[in-house]
């Protein structure tokens, strides 16, 4: 077969990794794809002199190049990247991208444009780096009804929480180290506030449940308010705090939420530490399956990019209807299942409050929870230090609908014996 020509847009960390993997493993890649895969054009803001390859500072030149069969978008962002991908599609080129924000926010439009042109858009590298989670859900678990999935899908947040637990460090201290190590950006908002994880979760949920991409409906909560005390109390209760993306199919719709979550320490996913990622998927036939690996980095991400290139190369001559659908389900079979509002989700809760050291406080708090239909499952009540008038009171509750807990927290915070706000962390058994 004739070689398949690749145009790479973006020669940053992942772009360079992709370039290196394609060249280093070219023989194995060709044997798997059934044809040679050759880089013929690179678009990068800073020009480079690479023998035998056209290099353009105008990335749109790659999308216009008639010799390019597959355009690889690795520039990031959602403005220029969207314009570039749409231009490539309009020119009949297949697209491979590692851009989770682009897919989560504009994937519906991009897939429609690609379907009209009969080309592919592949995005394995957009979620969990080198872990082939998209292929696993879209193809490996195609015989299952996916019940729920939960993922540690941002390495920066996982590194911070791991350091807080293992070394008793404060959030701000670990965040600075994460920035120094290159795990976190100078502006870490996307990582620590859960936006990055939400982009990825939205993609996984669409694949799992056959719904359109709906990033605007995902509930997102970060880890900036988690204290080392919370991490320590969680350990005492037999739990660990992880920043999870959770998608669950319920009778009321699909839950789509990213937030700090306490999970039992015996769960495998609770022991995924540092910058590693993991996704736990529950299928009705297969049961629980766990996918673990590097969620970022030059070559782990390049591994997924190149796998997509091979997949696209294998199907270049196939009719579009014979290719695996973008979101696992045939476009006409996507459903309009509603996204459940965070106020209507049901889970257990960890509550931490500062209570006056006097009789009757615990019973007052328990009474408010009881009136809301919420039971107390466990309590940690610390002895006061000398001269201390308020002590931490930690309560683990039964499962409850969120809006009932909200009402209970309002009542608890109104008590004269409670100082400040109540800290709340959702609890999932994942069993």
Phi, psi and omega in degrees: 000152177293151178299150173263126184265133183249138170244122181256125176251112182109116182240044175274211184303308182286323178299315178294321178299317179296316177303314183293316181294318179299321181282317183293321185253026188301323182292313179296320180296316179296321179295325179282321183281335183087009179196160175289143176244117188237137175277121182246343184208135176234132175249122182211148181298323176255122181296156178218153180257100181240118187301129176082002182235132175288132178238127181237140173279346175263106184296335181291342175296330178292318180293337181265350185289117182293345180278344183277126176266321183232122176264129179255111184267114181227031182267339180079176181080176184234005181257289179298322180299318179297315180298319180296314182295317178298323178295317179298316179298315180300331179270012175077022180262144172284155185231136169239132182220151174251016192266095183293322180296318180299314181291314183296322185266331185230008184303320181303316180291318182295318181294323178295318179295319180294320179298322180294325181270351180074029180244168182261150167235115183247142191211034180305320184287354181287340183231124171062033171053243185277357179283124181280057186286327180293315177297322180298314181287316186289326185240308185296329181251023185297339179273001184255153162268113181287124182271316177197163173216151178217134185221141163270099191238020170221113185293327181298310179298322180292323177298316182297312182293326178294315179295321178298321181284312187286329187239004178064031183269160177276156182305308185299323179296314181290323179301318179298319178295319179301322178291318180297325181277352181086008177283328181241146177286167175303320170256102188272013188307312184302324182280303190282341178263000172088005183292316178301313180296324180295320176304314183291319181298319180301319179295313181297319181296320179297318178295321185285323190245001177068040179244155176297160175293130185219067183299325183293347182256001180280133175279131185229127178221135185268190184249010186294338181264003178281125180260163177295335174296318178299318179298319181291316180295322177302316179299318180296331180272358180088024182233166170230148180264125175231149175272100189255148161259127183237128174232127185220137176269122180234176178295337182266352182138201182255125172279137184218095191212141175239126181191163171299139185220134172270127178231149182304136185296342181282345179291141179303319184293336177291342182256016173273113189241174178065219184269007183286154177249159173202145177230127178255124183238130178253114176252152184292330181267315186275338186082207182278136174229139183241132181241123191227144176166191180287126183268357181201184181107157186301301187278325173303316179291320178299326177305316180288321179299313182292324176301319177295319178301316178298315179301314181295317180300323180295333187249013182303324183266001182277149173296141181309324183291346180263000178271157177295130181300149182307311184252033175076319179264148176302142185310320181287349183261358176298142185248166183256034177306130183289156173270128183287132176295144182302331180292345183253002179284158180237127178200175173271170185219148168257129179237133174234130181218161177259112187246145175297143179275082179205159181297148172093348183294312181299319180294326178294317179294316180297325180295318179296316179296318180299317180297336177270002180080025184246126180267153175268123182263327181202154182222140166237121179233115185277149173286142181286146172284165182300129180081000181270133183254343177238143181229152176292135175238120184244130182232134172254124186258169169286174177294140181207155173289139187304318183293333175290321178293322178304315179297319180296318179297320177302317178294320180294316181293339179279348179292138178296336184275357180247127180258133175073200185265156177272129174275134182234131173230130181287150183238129178234137179278329181053036181246000000 
